[in-house]
Amino acid sequence: MKKDTSHFQQKGKKRMTKVRKALLSLFEVQDKPFSAEEVAQYLKSLNIVFDLTTVYRQLQSFKEEGFLEYCDIPGQTRFYEVKNQHHHHFVCEQCEEKECFEEDFMKEALQKAIFFLESCGLKVRSHSFSFSGLCKKCQMYKK
């Protein structure tokens, strides 16, 4: 699903560098989280000259502008993804592919869990929830 990034192309006085333009393009068309290392691999595939510090700086800039958010998956490195509706992740244990999902049954279960925790006197401020296993492609190779 293509996202509208025109607001972030014109945001403030940010120069539209090759790195910034390429990252907007990547996050515009891909609907999954990326690590800084995966972003660097993408930039290399485009033959763009950069250093890893520039990648981290640009990702942080997009986060501060409200375009990206952190996606912390337990046991994994930090990922970045387009800030949108709250959702959860599935991570393949073999190829490490990440898939995003949002289902109504998850919303109901989380609401019940939060209600229970708050009835115990706890104040829930955030949560992290993900599934892991084998994606369809890796299941086929396992057979």
N, CA and C atoms as a LAMMPS dump frame, in Angstrom:
ITEM: TIMESTEP
0
ITEM: NUMBER OF ATOMS
429
ITEM: BOX BOUNDS ff ff ff
-5.0000000000000000e+02 5.0000000000000000e+02
-5.0000000000000000e+02 5.0000000000000000e+02
-5.0000000000000000e+02 5.0000000000000000e+02
ITEM: ATOMS id mol type element x y z
1 1 1 N 0.848 -1.17 0
2 1 2 C 0 0 0
3 1 3 C 0.896 1.237 0
4 2 1 N 0.734 2.096 -0.984
5 2 2 C 1.54 3.31 -1.119
6 2 3 C 1.029 4.357 -0.134
7 3 1 N 1.954 4.958 0.6
8 3 2 C 1.61 5.973 1.585
9 3 3 C 1.957 7.341 1.031
10 4 1 N 1.24 8.359 1.469
11 4 2 C 1.501 9.721 1.009
12 4 3 C 2.613 10.324 1.856
13 5 1 N 3.757 10.568 1.239
14 5 2 C 4.904 11.136 1.956
15 5 3 C 5.166 12.586 1.558
16 6 1 N 4.281 13.19 0.796
17 6 2 C 4.533 14.549 0.306
18 6 3 C 4.734 15.533 1.454
19 7 1 N 4.026 15.335 2.567
20 7 2 C 4.17 16.208 3.731
21 7 3 C 5.607 16.159 4.262
22 8 1 N 6.214 14.989 4.258
23 8 2 C 7.559 14.826 4.793
24 8 3 C 8.628 15.23 3.798
25 9 1 N 8.25 15.338 2.531
26 9 2 C 9.197 15.822 1.537
27 9 3 C 9.377 17.331 1.675
28 10 1 N 8.373 17.999 2.185
29 10 2 C 8.418 19.46 2.306
30 10 3 C 8.597 19.921 3.75
31 11 1 N 8.677 19.001 4.701
32 11 2 C 8.7 19.31 6.126
33 11 3 C 9.854 20.239 6.498
34 12 1 N 9.522 21.375 7.111
35 12 2 C 10.543 22.291 7.606
36 12 3 C 11.515 22.723 6.53
37 13 1 N 12.749 22.844 6.914
38 13 2 C 13.796 23.276 5.997
39 13 3 C 14.747 22.122 5.659
40 14 1 N 14.262 20.913 5.729
41 14 2 C 15.099 19.739 5.458
42 14 3 C 15.426 19.669 3.973
43 15 1 N 16.726 19.504 3.679
44 15 2 C 17.147 19.328 2.292
45 15 3 C 16.699 17.965 1.805
46 16 1 N 16.289 17.893 0.555
47 16 2 C 15.886 16.617 -0.024
48 16 3 C 17.135 15.946 -0.592
49 17 1 N 17.904 15.315 0.303
50 17 2 C 19.116 14.626 -0.107
51 17 3 C 18.756 13.305 -0.79
52 18 1 N 19.733 12.681 -1.422
53 18 2 C 19.493 11.388 -2.058
54 18 3 C 19.066 10.346 -1.026
55 19 1 N 19.7 10.395 0.149
56 19 2 C 19.358 9.434 1.205
57 19 3 C 17.926 9.658 1.677
58 20 1 N 17.567 10.907 1.953
59 20 2 C 16.209 11.223 2.426
60 20 3 C 15.168 10.79 1.389
61 21 1 N 15.412 11.117 0.134
62 21 2 C 14.475 10.775 -0.936
63 21 3 C 14.333 9.254 -1.073
64 22 1 N 15.452 8.535 -1.013
65 22 2 C 15.416 7.068 -1.137
66 22 3 C 14.673 6.434 0.033
67 23 1 N 14.897 6.949 1.244
68 23 2 C 14.208 6.381 2.409
69 23 3 C 12.711 6.67 2.374
70 24 1 N 12.333 7.861 1.929
71 24 2 C 10.906 8.144 1.769
72 24 3 C 10.279 7.166 0.786
73 25 1 N 10.989 6.915 -0.294
74 25 2 C 10.497 5.976 -1.303
75 25 3 C 10.368 4.564 -0.728
76 26 1 N 11.375 4.124 0.027
77 26 2 C 11.34 2.786 0.628
78 26 3 C 10.147 2.627 1.559
79 27 1 N 9.987 3.549 2.499
80 27 2 C 8.912 3.432 3.483
81 27 3 C 7.543 3.715 2.871
82 28 1 N 7.528 4.42 1.754
83 28 2 C 6.275 4.741 1.067
84 28 3 C 5.631 3.482 0.481
85 29 1 N 6.444 2.567 -0.034
86 29 2 C 5.89 1.403 -0.734
87 29 3 C 5.959 0.109 0.07
88 30 1 N 6.83 0.028 1.058
89 30 2 C 6.956 -1.192 1.86
90 30 3 C 6.145 -1.062 3.14
91 31 1 N 5.386 -2.079 3.44
92 31 2 C 4.54 -2.049 4.63
93 31 3 C 5.093 -2.998 5.686
94 32 1 N 6.341 -2.74 6.09
95 32 2 C 6.964 -3.573 7.113
96 32 3 C 8.064 -2.78 7.793
97 33 1 N 8.482 -3.215 8.964
98 33 2 C 9.568 -2.526 9.662
99 33 3 C 10.936 -2.881 9.08
100 34 1 N 11.878 -1.934 9.182
101 34 2 C 13.241 -2.128 8.711
102 34 3 C 14.226 -1.745 9.811
103 35 1 N 15.317 -2.495 9.914
104 35 2 C 16.405 -2.107 10.805
105 35 3 C 17.278 -1.1 10.057
106 36 1 N 18.124 -0.399 10.788
107 36 2 C 19.044 0.544 10.145
108 36 3 C 19.963 -0.198 9.179
109 37 1 N 20.346 -1.409 9.523
110 37 2 C 21.211 -2.202 8.653
111 37 3 C 20.499 -2.576 7.358
112 38 1 N 19.214 -2.917 7.445
113 38 2 C 18.444 -3.229 6.234
114 38 3 C 18.284 -1.996 5.355
115 39 1 N 18.097 -0.843 5.99
116 39 2 C 18.011 0.416 5.25
117 39 3 C 19.334 0.673 4.534
118 40 1 N 20.447 0.428 5.219
119 40 2 C 21.766 0.626 4.608
120 40 3 C 21.948 -0.297 3.405
121 41 1 N 21.516 -1.544 3.51
122 41 2 C 21.603 -2.475 2.382
123 41 3 C 20.787 -1.962 1.196
124 42 1 N 19.606 -1.41 1.492
125 42 2 C 18.756 -0.854 0.439
126 42 3 C 19.469 0.298 -0.269
127 43 1 N 20.065 1.194 0.502
128 43 2 C 20.773 2.332 -0.088
129 43 3 C 21.96 1.866 -0.934
130 44 1 N 22.671 0.845 -0.457
131 44 2 C 23.784 0.293 -1.232
132 44 3 C 23.291 -0.268 -2.56
133 45 1 N 22.122 -0.92 -2.539
134 45 2 C 21.579 -1.499 -3.773
135 45 3 C 21.247 -0.414 -4.804
136 46 1 N 21.053 0.828 -4.328
137 46 2 C 20.781 1.959 -5.221
138 46 3 C 22.056 2.714 -5.6
139 47 1 N 23.202 2.206 -5.12
140 47 2 C 24.498 2.848 -5.363
141 47 3 C 24.569 4.274 -4.827
142 48 1 N 23.936 4.503 -3.694
143 48 2 C 23.99 5.811 -3.045
144 48 3 C 25.15 5.799 -2.051
145 49 1 N 25.958 6.845 -2.093
146 49 2 C 27.095 6.966 -1.181
147 49 3 C 26.585 7.556 0.135
148 50 1 N 26.909 6.878 1.257
149 50 2 C 26.427 7.294 2.572
150 50 3 C 27.29 6.627 3.629
151 51 1 N 27.108 7.032 4.885
152 51 2 C 27.705 6.282 5.991
153 51 3 C 26.578 5.923 6.959
154 52 1 N 26.833 4.963 7.83
155 52 2 C 25.779 4.46 8.721
156 52 3 C 25.263 5.545 9.668
157 53 1 N 26.118 6.485 10.042
158 53 2 C 25.694 7.591 10.897
159 53 3 C 24.595 8.402 10.211
160 54 1 N 24.741 8.615 8.911
161 54 2 C 23.732 9.347 8.148
162 54 3 C 22.4 8.605 8.17
163 55 1 N 22.452 7.287 8.046
164 55 2 C 21.225 6.49 8.08
165 55 3 C 20.514 6.666 9.426
166 56 1 N 21.26 6.499 10.52
167 56 2 C 20.659 6.649 11.852
168 56 3 C 20.119 8.06 12.058
169 57 1 N 20.869 9.05 11.6
170 57 2 C 20.438 10.443 11.752
171 57 3 C 19.137 10.706 10.984
172 58 1 N 19.04 10.158 9.762
173 58 2 C 17.841 10.37 8.954
174 58 3 C 16.644 9.624 9.548
175 59 1 N 16.853 8.416 10.028
176 59 2 C 15.765 7.669 10.665
177 59 3 C 15.267 8.41 11.904
178 60 1 N 16.201 8.944 12.701
179 60 2 C 15.818 9.711 13.89
180 60 3 C 15.067 10.979 13.492
181 61 1 N 15.5 11.623 12.428
182 61 2 C 14.825 12.823 11.943
183 61 3 C 13.379 12.508 11.537
184 62 1 N 13.194 11.404 10.812
185 62 2 C 11.835 10.997 10.424
186 62 3 C 10.987 10.683 11.654
187 63 1 N 11.598 10.111 12.683
188 63 2 C 10.854 9.82 13.909
189 63 3 C 10.415 11.128 14.571
190 64 1 N 11.33 12.071 14.678
191 64 2 C 11.022 13.362 15.298
192 64 3 C 9.959 14.117 14.511
193 65 1 N 9.918 13.932 13.193
194 65 2 C 8.926 14.595 12.345
195 65 3 C 7.572 13.886 12.399
196 66 1 N 7.52 12.713 13.025
197 66 2 C 6.256 11.992 13.144
198 66 3 C 5.956 11.056 11.989
199 67 1 N 6.925 10.828 11.109
200 67 2 C 6.725 9.939 9.964
201 67 3 C 6.993 8.481 10.342
202 68 1 N 8.081 8.251 11.103
203 68 2 C 8.423 6.896 11.529
204 68 3 C 8.274 6.759 13.034
205 69 1 N 8.184 5.505 13.48
206 69 2 C 8.199 5.208 14.902
207 69 3 C 9.081 3.983 15.129
208 70 1 N 9.524 3.838 16.367
209 70 2 C 10.297 2.654 16.717
210 70 3 C 9.38 1.452 16.746
211 71 1 N 9.923 0.336 16.373
212 71 2 C 9.216 -0.931 16.447
213 71 3 C 10.158 -1.893 17.152
214 72 1 N 9.963 -2.071 18.439
215 72 2 C 10.837 -2.954 19.204
216 72 3 C 10.216 -4.336 19.281
217 73 1 N 10.884 -5.3 18.682
218 73 2 C 10.44 -6.692 18.7
219 73 3 C 11.368 -7.431 19.653
220 74 1 N 10.808 -8.065 20.689
221 74 2 C 11.657 -8.739 21.68
222 74 3 C 12.674 -9.684 21.034
223 75 1 N 13.92 -9.588 21.495
224 75 2 C 14.985 -10.439 20.989
225 75 3 C 15.557 -10.005 19.652
226 76 1 N 15.11 -8.882 19.134
227 76 2 C 15.563 -8.387 17.834
228 76 3 C 16.19 -7.002 18.013
229 77 1 N 16.851 -6.532 16.972
230 77 2 C 17.381 -5.179 16.966
231 77 3 C 16.215 -4.193 16.827
232 78 1 N 16.46 -2.924 16.995
233 78 2 C 15.397 -1.92 16.842
234 78 3 C 15.05 -1.768 15.37
235 79 1 N 13.759 -1.665 15.106
236 79 2 C 13.265 -1.464 13.754
237 79 3 C 12.527 -0.134 13.679
238 80 1 N 12.369 0.349 12.454
239 80 2 C 11.644 1.585 12.188
240 80 3 C 10.543 1.266 11.196
241 81 1 N 9.376 1.893 11.402
242 81 2 C 8.273 1.703 10.475
243 81 3 C 7.436 2.959 10.423
244 82 1 N 6.627 3.06 9.37
245 82 2 C 5.756 4.223 9.205
246 82 3 C 4.775 4.271 10.363
247 83 1 N 4.628 5.458 10.937
248 83 2 C 3.716 5.629 12.059
249 83 3 C 2.282 5.597 11.525
250 84 1 N 1.536 4.62 11.983
251 84 2 C 0.136 4.501 11.575
252 84 3 C -0.64 3.846 12.706
253 85 1 N -1.725 3.188 12.391
254 85 2 C -2.518 2.535 13.423
255 85 3 C -1.681 1.52 14.194
256 86 1 N -2.027 1.348 15.454
257 86 2 C -1.337 0.376 16.284
258 86 3 C -1.552 -1.029 15.711
259 87 1 N -0.487 -1.795 15.67
260 87 2 C -0.576 -3.154 15.137
261 87 3 C 0.509 -4.016 15.776
262 88 1 N 0.538 -5.284 15.405
263 88 2 C 1.488 -6.227 15.977
264 88 3 C 2.263 -6.911 14.856
265 89 1 N 3.207 -7.761 15.232
266 89 2 C 4.119 -8.322 14.245
267 89 3 C 4.276 -9.831 14.373
268 90 1 N 4.577 -10.436 13.239
269 90 2 C 4.998 -11.829 13.173
270 90 3 C 6.408 -11.814 12.599
271 91 1 N 7.341 -12.517 13.254
272 91 2 C 8.721 -12.572 12.79
273 91 3 C 9.071 -14.028 12.491
274 92 1 N 9.537 -14.277 11.278
275 92 2 C 9.95 -15.622 10.897
276 92 3 C 11.28 -15.94 11.584
277 93 1 N 11.317 -17.079 12.26
278 93 2 C 12.518 -17.477 12.989
279 93 3 C 13.647 -17.901 12.058
280 94 1 N 13.327 -18.228 10.818
281 94 2 C 14.356 -18.696 9.897
282 94 3 C 14.906 -17.569 9.019
283 95 1 N 14.034 -16.886 8.287
284 95 2 C 14.509 -15.838 7.362
285 95 3 C 14.415 -14.436 7.967
286 96 1 N 13.809 -14.312 9.135
287 96 2 C 13.651 -13.052 9.872
288 96 3 C 12.747 -12.045 9.167
289 97 1 N 11.948 -12.512 8.203
290 97 2 C 10.963 -11.636 7.552
291 97 3 C 9.951 -11.198 8.607
292 98 1 N 9.509 -9.948 8.5
293 98 2 C 8.554 -9.406 9.453
294 98 3 C 7.244 -9.077 8.742
295 99 1 N 6.132 -9.44 9.367
296 99 2 C 4.821 -9.104 8.815
297 99 3 C 4.02 -8.377 9.877
298 100 1 N 3.292 -7.362 9.451
299 100 2 C 2.447 -6.59 10.351
300 100 3 C 1.02 -7.104 10.249
301 101 1 N 0.308 -7.092 11.367
302 101 2 C -1.098 -7.475 11.334
303 101 3 C -1.874 -6.739 12.411
304 102 1 N -3.127 -6.528 12.13
305 102 2 C -4.053 -5.925 13.087
306 102 3 C -5.364 -6.676 12.96
307 103 1 N -5.772 -7.295 14.013
308 103 2 C -6.998 -8.077 14
309 103 3 C -7.873 -7.664 15.166
310 104 1 N -9.179 -7.699 14.966
311 104 2 C -10.105 -7.319 16.021
312 104 3 C -9.981 -8.2 17.261
313 105 1 N -9.74 -9.505 17.07
314 105 2 C -9.625 -10.381 18.231
315 105 3 C -8.461 -9.959 19.124
316 106 1 N -7.408 -9.394 18.539
317 106 2 C -6.268 -8.926 19.326
318 106 3 C -6.662 -7.701 20.143
319 107 1 N -7.434 -6.814 19.537
320 107 2 C -7.876 -5.613 20.253
321 107 3 C -8.682 -5.997 21.478
322 108 1 N -9.615 -6.932 21.305
323 108 2 C -10.468 -7.362 22.414
324 108 3 C -9.648 -8.008 23.523
325 109 1 N -8.708 -8.889 23.154
326 109 2 C -7.876 -9.553 24.15
327 109 3 C -7.011 -8.544 24.905
328 110 1 N -6.456 -7.57 24.191
329 110 2 C -5.622 -6.559 24.839
330 110 3 C -6.436 -5.667 25.762
331 111 1 N -7.64 -5.307 25.341
332 111 2 C -8.503 -4.493 26.197
333 111 3 C -8.818 -5.229 27.492
334 112 1 N -9.089 -6.543 27.395
335 112 2 C -9.363 -7.342 28.592
336 112 3 C -8.136 -7.414 29.493
337 113 1 N -6.95 -7.599 28.886
338 113 2 C -5.717 -7.673 29.668
339 113 3 C -5.446 -6.349 30.374
340 114 1 N -5.627 -5.245 29.677
341 114 2 C -5.397 -3.925 30.275
342 114 3 C -6.399 -3.675 31.394
343 115 1 N -7.659 -4.03 31.171
344 115 2 C -8.682 -3.87 32.213
345 115 3 C -8.286 -4.661 33.46
346 116 1 N -7.849 -5.903 33.258
347 116 2 C -7.43 -6.746 34.391
348 116 3 C -6.269 -6.111 35.135
349 117 1 N -5.231 -5.686 34.416
350 117 2 C -4.057 -5.097 35.057
351 117 3 C -4.407 -3.825 35.814
352 118 1 N -5.261 -3.003 35.224
353 118 2 C -5.638 -1.758 35.894
354 118 3 C -6.528 -2.024 37.101
355 119 1 N -7.315 -3.112 37.058
356 119 2 C -8.13 -3.471 38.224
357 119 3 C -7.247 -3.957 39.375
358 120 1 N -6.013 -4.339 39.063
359 120 2 C -5.028 -4.739 40.083
360 120 3 C -4.234 -3.531 40.575
361 121 1 N -4.607 -2.343 40.129
362 121 2 C -3.932 -1.129 40.568
363 121 3 C -2.735 -0.728 39.733
364 122 1 N -2.548 -1.364 38.587
365 122 2 C -1.424 -1.036 37.719
366 122 3 C -1.874 -0.068 36.629
367 123 1 N -0.967 0.771 36.167
368 123 2 C -1.27 1.72 35.094
369 123 3 C -0.48 1.326 33.859
370 124 1 N -1.163 0.825 32.838
371 124 2 C -0.515 0.399 31.602
372 124 3 C -0.252 1.625 30.74
373 125 1 N 0.997 1.791 30.326
374 125 2 C 1.357 2.922 29.472
375 125 3 C 1.679 2.495 28.052
376 126 1 N 2.138 1.257 27.891
377 126 2 C 2.421 0.734 26.558
378 126 3 C 2.541 -0.785 26.657
379 127 1 N 2.65 -1.401 25.499
380 127 2 C 2.867 -2.843 25.469
381 127 3 C 3.597 -3.215 24.192
382 128 1 N 4.174 -4.388 24.21
383 128 2 C 4.866 -4.916 23.042
384 128 3 C 4.4 -6.353 22.89
385 129 1 N 3.97 -6.697 21.685
386 129 2 C 3.409 -8.016 21.473
387 129 3 C 3.753 -8.475 20.075
388 130 1 N 4.361 -9.643 19.968
389 130 2 C 4.681 -10.169 18.648
390 130 3 C 4.624 -11.695 18.67
391 131 1 N 4.449 -12.262 17.499
392 131 2 C 4.464 -13.706 17.32
393 131 3 C 5.726 -14.079 16.564
394 132 1 N 6.188 -15.3 16.749
395 132 2 C 7.304 -15.793 15.953
396 132 3 C 7.01 -17.223 15.531
397 133 1 N 7.64 -17.641 14.463
398 133 2 C 7.431 -18.975 13.92
399 133 3 C 8.033 -19.028 12.536
400 134 1 N 7.404 -19.786 11.633
401 134 2 C 7.892 -19.895 10.264
402 134 3 C 6.897 -19.271 9.297
403 135 1 N 7.395 -18.435 8.398
404 135 2 C 6.545 -17.835 7.369
405 135 3 C 6.155 -18.913 6.353
406 136 1 N 5.252 -18.589 5.466
407 136 2 C 4.79 -19.55 4.449
408 136 3 C 5.937 -20.07 3.607
409 137 1 N 6.82 -19.18 3.171
410 137 2 C 7.924 -19.566 2.3
411 137 3 C 8.858 -20.549 3.019
412 138 1 N 9.209 -20.263 4.269
413 138 2 C 10.117 -21.138 5.007
414 138 3 C 9.446 -22.476 5.358
415 139 1 N 8.14 -22.462 5.564
416 139 2 C 7.428 -23.729 5.8
417 139 3 C 7.522 -24.637 4.585
418 140 1 N 7.426 -24.055 3.401
419 140 2 C 7.509 -24.85 2.173
420 140 3 C 8.881 -25.483 2.034
421 141 1 N 9.926 -24.758 2.406
422 141 2 C 11.292 -25.279 2.298
423 141 3 C 11.582 -26.335 3.352
424 142 1 N 10.839 -26.306 4.456
425 142 2 C 11.046 -27.261 5.55
426 142 3 C 10.519 -28.64 5.21
427 143 1 N 9.57 -28.721 4.257
428 143 2 C 8.902 -29.993 3.942
429 143 3 C 9.803 -30.953 3.235
